[in-house]
Amino acid sequence: MQQVGEGIYRLGTDIHNFYLLTAGGKATVVDAGCSKELPKLEAALASLEMKRDDVEAIIMTHAHADHIGFAAEANNAGTEVRTSEVEGPIATGEQKVHAVKIPQLPLWKLGTWKFLIGLLKVGVMKAPSVESVVTFTDGEVLDLPGNPKVVYTPGHTVGHASFYLAESKTAFTGDALVTRDLLDNRDG
């Protein structure tokens, strides 16, 4: 866990992120990592003297496996999961996600293999559907810790959303803005 702002913590790996926002003894999780990463969230909460019950919701930028990972398990335990109106049917399994096919990846590059192996280790191949989601709309300010404002940022997916925290002037862009070429391991 890395603190990146007041009450804002980065979790995940060096190839993907999810975030914990804390305020007033409660928390919001931005994206749900991969399926094997719930223990990272639990450890982060414990280090802040918080419990899973203190998480008011998981808000997702989109429903790809490295962003929806542990959302189903958390939802089954009572945590609310929220996503955009477009991504909702994907998160619940009512609609299929359009995934990158392995032959489309540059398999001759070492970085591709590091990327794939890194995601496999944290459970990217298992992304169970979430039983129930609450959807949000563009421009909505969510009544959750951090008061994230929804900003639709389609491109990576049709229903991709980013979140803006006005008080700290912080944006969570999911995969709408990626500053590292994960296959070449270069920043840019």
C-alpha positions in Angstrom: 0.0 0.0 0.0 1.3 3.4 -1.0 -0.2 6.6 0.3 -0.6 9.0 -2.7 -2.6 11.8 -1.1 -4.5 12.6 2.1 -6.7 9.6 2.7 -5.8 8.1 -0.7 -3.9 4.8 -1.0 -2.7 2.9 -4.1 -2.9 -0.9 -4.1 -2.3 -3.5 -6.8 1.0 -4.3 -8.5 3.4 -2.5 -10.7 1.2 -3.3 -13.8 -2.2 -2.3 -12.5 -3.8 -0.3 -9.7 -6.8 0.0 -7.5 -7.3 2.6 -4.8 -8.7 3.1 -1.3 -10.2 6.4 -0.4 -10.8 7.1 3.3 -12.7 9.8 5.1 -14.4 9.9 8.5 -13.7 6.2 9.3 -15.3 5.0 6.1 -13.9 4.0 2.7 -14.5 3.9 -1.0 -12.6 1.5 -3.2 -11.9 2.6 -6.8 -11.8 -0.5 -9.0 -11.5 -4.0 -7.6 -8.2 -5.2 -8.9 -7.9 -8.9 -9.9 -9.7 -11.8 -8.2 -6.9 -12.8 -5.8 -6.3 -9.2 -4.5 -9.0 -9.0 -1.8 -6.4 -9.8 0.8 -4.4 -6.7 -0.2 -7.5 -4.6 0.5 -8.1 -6.3 3.8 -4.4 -5.7 4.8 -4.6 -2.1 3.8 -7.8 -1.6 5.8 -6.3 -3.4 8.9 -3.3 -1.1 8.7 -5.6 1.9 8.9 -7.6 0.2 11.8 -10.6 -0.3 9.5 -12.6 -3.4 8.5 -14.3 -4.5 5.3 -17.6 -3.3 6.8 -16.2 0.2 6.7 -16.1 0.1 2.9 -19.3 1.8 1.7 -18.9 0.9 -2.0 -16.6 -0.3 -4.7 -16.8 2.1 -7.7 -15.5 0.7 -11.0 -14.1 2.6 -13.9 -15.0 -0.3 -16.2 -15.7 -4.0 -16.1 -12.5 -5.6 -17.4 -11.0 -8.5 -15.3 -8.2 -6.4 -13.8 -10.8 -3.8 -12.5 -13.7 -6.1 -11.4 -11.6 -8.9 -9.9 -12.8 -9.2 -6.2 -16.0 -7.1 -6.7 -18.2 -10.2 -6.8 -16.8 -11.6 -3.5 -17.1 -8.3 -1.8 -20.7 -7.9 -3.2 -21.6 -11.3 -1.9 -20.4 -10.2 1.6 -22.6 -7.1 1.4 -20.5 -4.4 -0.2 -22.3 -2.2 -2.8 -20.7 -2.2 -6.2 -21.3 0.7 -8.6 -20.4 1.2 -12.2 -21.6 3.1 -15.3 -25.0 2.4 -16.9 -23.1 0.9 -19.9 -20.7 -1.3 -17.9 -23.4 -2.5 -15.5 -24.7 -5.4 -17.7 -21.1 -6.4 -18.3 -20.3 -6.5 -14.6 -23.4 -8.7 -13.9 -22.6 -11.0 -16.8 -25.7 -10.1 -18.8 -23.5 -8.9 -21.6 -20.1 -10.2 -22.7 -17.0 -8.1 -22.4 -14.9 -7.7 -25.6 -11.5 -8.9 -24.5 -8.1 -8.7 -26.2 -7.3 -12.0 -27.9 -3.8 -13.4 -27.1 -2.9 -13.6 -30.9 -3.3 -9.8 -31.0 -0.5 -9.3 -28.4 3.1 -9.0 -29.5 4.2 -12.4 -28.0 7.8 -11.9 -29.2 8.3 -9.2 -26.6 9.5 -10.1 -23.2 7.4 -7.3 -21.7 4.3 -9.0 -23.0 5.1 -12.2 -21.1 5.9 -10.2 -17.9 2.6 -8.4 -18.2 0.6 -11.6 -18.8 2.4 -13.6 -16.0 2.0 -10.7 -13.6 -1.8 -10.6 -14.2 -2.1 -14.3 -14.1 -0.5 -14.4 -10.6 -3.2 -12.1 -9.2 -6.1 -13.9 -10.8 -6.9 -12.0 -14.0 -8.4 -15.2 -15.6 -11.1 -15.4 -12.9 -13.5 -12.4 -12.8 -16.8 -13.6 -11.5 -19.9 -11.6 -12.4 -21.3 -9.3 -9.7 -24.8 -10.3 -8.5 -26.1 -6.7 -8.2 -24.7 -3.4 -9.2 -25.9 0.2 -8.7 -25.3 2.3 -11.8 -24.2 5.9 -11.9 -24.4 8.6 -14.6 -22.1 11.2 -16.0 -21.7 14.2 -13.8 -23.1 12.5 -10.7 -21.4 13.2 -7.4 -21.5 10.0 -5.4 -22.4 10.3 -1.7 -19.4 8.2 -0.7 -16.1 8.9 1.1 -14.1 11.3 -1.1 -17.4 12.5 -2.9 -16.2 11.3 -6.3 -17.7 13.0 -9.3 -18.3 10.7 -12.2 -16.8 11.8 -15.5 -17.6 9.6 -18.5 -14.4 8.9 -20.4 -15.3 6.4 -23.2 -12.6 5.1 -25.4 -10.9 2.2 -23.6 -14.4 0.8 -23.2 -17.7 2.4 -24.3 -18.9 2.9 -20.7 -15.5 3.8 -19.1 -15.8 6.3 -16.3 -13.2 8.3 -14.4 -13.7 9.9 -11.0 -12.7 13.4 -9.8 -12.3 14.4 -6.1 -12.8 18.1 -6.1 -11.5 18.7 -2.5 -8.1 17.1 -3.2 -8.1 17.9 -7.0 -7.4 14.2 -7.7 -8.5 12.2 -10.7 -8.8 8.4 -11.1 -8.7 7.6 -14.8 -8.8 3.8 -14.8 -7.5 2.8 -18.3 -8.6 6.1 -20.0 -5.1 7.4 -19.3 -2.2 5.0 -19.1 1.3 6.4 -18.7 3.3 3.2 -19.0 3.6 0.9 -22.0 3.0 -2.3 -20.2 4.4 -4.4 -23.1 7.6 -2.4 -23.4 7.8 -1.4 -19.8 8.5 2.2 -20.8 7.0 5.3 -19.2 5.6 7.9 -21.5 
